[in-house]
Amino acid sequence: MKGNLAIDYINNNNLIGIKAGLQRPAFLDIWMVVVDGRIFARSW
């Protein structure tokens, strides 16, 4: 995604789930917010 597409996506979807590795049984929720054009993310 390019800059504006990513910011538009985050403005509409604050939580996304990621899954890394074959051994992880569940998705990890990541909370994101845009402030002054910068993306801040934290595990939920």
ABEGO torsion letter per residue (X at the ends): XBAAAAAAAAAABABBBBBBEAABABBBBBBBBBBGGBBBBBBX
